[in-house]
């Protein structure tokens, strides 16, 4: 069994066509990883916490795109996500969220990563993001291979299960 970090799912299901060499490299690594895992017959896992993180990430990106488009066209802007949700353009962000989650759920099995302790998260929040620590801890406990682009995981206790690609 394998668990992909959210950044890999974003690359696989939500990214636009990469143009810069670093973007192309990351997109290729994510695609190669998915192909390799499918060829090996690996079960790919996700969780509800991750699905929510994907939605949040998409909404942040779409808000920023909308704000940039408003500035470019001298249109009144929105300052936050709450205001953006009231704009007609928000529908496209909502549809992208739904499509991305559908895609992830089609490729991965959704599992529960609970229980986890808030204290454990607080003890490590200076090293990695909250959700990253949840995924890391789950994979360590369950002996699941974890794949990410995020070098922050190098700051946690090393494990053969954690792979930075």
C-alpha positions in Angstrom: 0.0 0.0 0.0 1.1 3.5 -0.8 0.0 7.0 0.3 0.7 10.0 -2.0 1.1 13.4 -0.3 -1.4 16.1 -1.4 1.2 17.8 -3.6 1.3 14.7 -5.8 -2.4 14.6 -6.1 -2.5 18.3 -7.0 0.1 17.6 -9.7 -1.9 14.6 -11.0 -5.4 16.0 -10.9 -5.3 19.8 -10.8 -2.3 21.3 -12.5 -2.4 23.2 -15.7 0.0 22.3 -18.4 3.5 22.8 -17.0 5.7 25.3 -18.9 8.9 25.7 -16.8 11.5 23.0 -16.6 10.9 22.4 -12.8 7.2 22.1 -13.4 7.7 19.7 -16.2 10.0 17.6 -14.1 7.6 17.5 -11.2 4.7 16.6 -13.4 6.7 13.8 -15.0 7.8 12.4 -11.6 4.2 12.4 -10.3 2.9 10.7 -13.5 5.8 8.2 -13.5 5.0 7.4 -9.8 1.4 6.8 -10.5 2.2 4.6 -13.5 4.7 2.6 -11.5 2.4 2.0 -8.6 -0.4 0.9 -10.9 1.9 -1.4 -12.8 2.9 -3.0 -9.5 -0.7 -3.4 -8.5 -0.2 -1.2 -5.4 -3.3 0.0 -3.5 -3.1 3.8 -3.3 -4.6 5.3 -0.2 -6.1 8.7 0.6 -8.2 10.0 3.5 -10.9 12.5 4.2 -8.4 14.9 5.7 -6.5 14.9 2.5 -9.5 15.3 0.3 -10.4 18.5 2.3 -6.8 19.7 2.0 -7.0 19.3 -1.8 -10.2 21.3 -1.9 -8.6 24.0 0.2 -5.5 24.1 -2.0 -7.6 24.4 -5.2 -9.7 27.2 -3.8 -6.6 29.2 -2.8 -5.1 28.9 -6.2 -8.4 29.7 -8.0 -8.8 32.8 -5.7 -5.3 34.0 -6.6 -6.0 33.5 -10.3 -9.2 35.4 -10.0 -7.5 38.3 -8.1 -4.7 38.4 -10.8 -7.3 38.5 -13.6 -9.2 41.3 -11.9 -6.0 43.3 -11.5 -5.0 42.7 -15.1 -8.4 43.8 -16.4 -8.9 46.7 -13.9 -12.0 45.0 -12.5 -13.0 45.4 -8.8 -11.2 42.7 -6.8 -12.1 40.4 -3.9 -10.0 40.3 -0.8 -10.8 36.8 0.5 -12.3 33.5 -0.2 -15.6 34.4 1.4 -16.1 37.3 -1.1 -14.9 35.1 -4.0 -17.6 32.5 -3.3 -20.2 35.2 -4.1 -18.7 35.8 -7.6 -20.0 33.9 -10.7 -16.4 32.8 -11.4 -16.4 30.7 -8.2 -18.5 28.0 -10.0 -15.5 27.0 -12.1 -13.4 26.6 -8.9 -16.2 24.5 -7.3 -16.4 22.3 -10.4 -12.6 21.8 -10.4 -12.8 20.7 -6.8 -15.5 18.2 -7.5 -13.6 16.8 -10.5 -10.3 16.6 -8.6 -11.9 14.7 -5.7 -13.7 12.4 -8.0 -10.5 11.6 -9.8 -8.6 11.0 -6.6 -11.3 8.8 -5.2 -11.3 6.8 -8.5 -7.6 6.1 -8.2 -7.3 5.7 -4.4 -9.0 3.9 -1.6 -10.2 6.2 1.1 -9.2 5.1 4.6 -9.5 6.5 8.1 -6.3 7.8 9.5 -7.8 8.4 13.0 -7.0 8.2 15.8 -4.4 10.9 16.2 -3.4 13.1 19.0 -3.5 16.9 18.7 -0.5 17.0 21.1 1.6 15.0 18.7 0.7 17.5 15.9 1.6 20.4 18.2 5.0 18.8 19.1 5.9 18.7 15.4 4.2 21.7 13.9 7.5 23.5 13.8 8.8 20.9 11.3 5.9 20.1 9.0 2.3 21.1 8.1 -0.5 19.7 10.2 -1.9 17.4 7.5 1.6 16.3 6.5 2.3 15.1 10.0 -1.0 13.2 10.1 -0.1 11.4 6.9 3.5 10.8 8.0 2.3 9.4 11.4 -0.3 7.2 9.8 2.1 5.7 7.3 4.8 5.0 9.9 2.2 3.3 12.2 0.8 1.2 9.4 4.0 0.5 7.5 2.7 2.2 4.4 5.0 3.7 1.7 4.6 7.5 1.6 5.6 9.6 -1.4 6.0 13.4 -1.5 7.9 16.3 -3.2 8.1 18.0 0.2 11.6 18.1 1.7 10.1 19.1 5.1 9.7 15.4 5.8 13.5 15.2 6.0 13.2 17.0 9.3 11.2 14.2 10.9 12.6 11.0 12.2 13.9 9.0 9.2 12.1 6.0 8.0 12.5 3.7 5.0 8.7 4.3 4.3 9.1 8.0 3.5 10.2 8.8 -0.1 10.9 12.3 -1.3 10.8 12.2 -5.1 
